[in-house]
Amino acid sequence: MAEKKTAAEIYSDIIDLPHHDSDRHPRMPRIDRAAQFAPFAALTGLDDAMEGTARRVTEDYLRDNYEELDDI
């Protein structure tokens, strides 16, 4: 069985190379880079839809089991 290499061994040929800085594209400010990862409302309306579904399921359950629940 082949011995497993560590990440340092796998990337040893490039690990110590200097970081590339583009001549064409200036570095983006940190605040702008952070904004790319800010939370956003990808699922707008999901909470309302889930609440509506839960309400309908509960109403259906109570309507269908009213007599059994009344005996409790």
N, C-alpha and C positions, 0 to 999 in steps of 0.2 A: 504494500500500500504506500502511495506517495505521501511524503510528509507535507503537512499543511503549512503554507507560507504566511507570514505575518504581513500586515499592510505595509509596514516599513520595508520589508523585503520585496514585495511586489512592486512598489513605486520608488525603489531606491534610485532609479536612474533619473527621476524627475523631481524628487522631493526637495532638493536643495537648489533648484533653479530659481532665478529671481522672478518676482511677480511682474507680469506684463502690464504696462501702462500704455493705453492707446494714444496715438498722436492725433487721431481724428475726433475721438469722442471724449470730452472731458468727464471726469469722475462725477457721478451723481451725488449731490449732498445727502448725508445720512437721513435727514428728515424726509426727503423725497423717496429714498429707498424704503424707509420704514412704512410710508404710506401705501406702498404696493401690497403690504401684508396686513393692512388694517382690516378689521372685520367689516363685512358688508351683508346686506339683507338678501342673500341669494334665494331664500325661500320665503319671500314676502307673502304673508297671508296663511302660512302653514299653521301657526298657532290657532287662528280663527277657524280654519278648516277642521283641525283636530278637536277643538272644543265643540263645534257643531256636530261632528260625528259622534263624539262621546255623549252629547246631550240626546241625540236621536236614538242611540243604542240603549241608553238608560231608560228613555221614555218607552221604547218598544218592549224592553224587558219588564218594566213595571206594569205596562198594559197587559202583556201576555201572562204575567204571573201574579196579577192583582189578588185573585182569590186565595192563592197559596200564601202570599205575604200577609193577607188579612187575618189568617188563622194564627199567626205567630204572636 
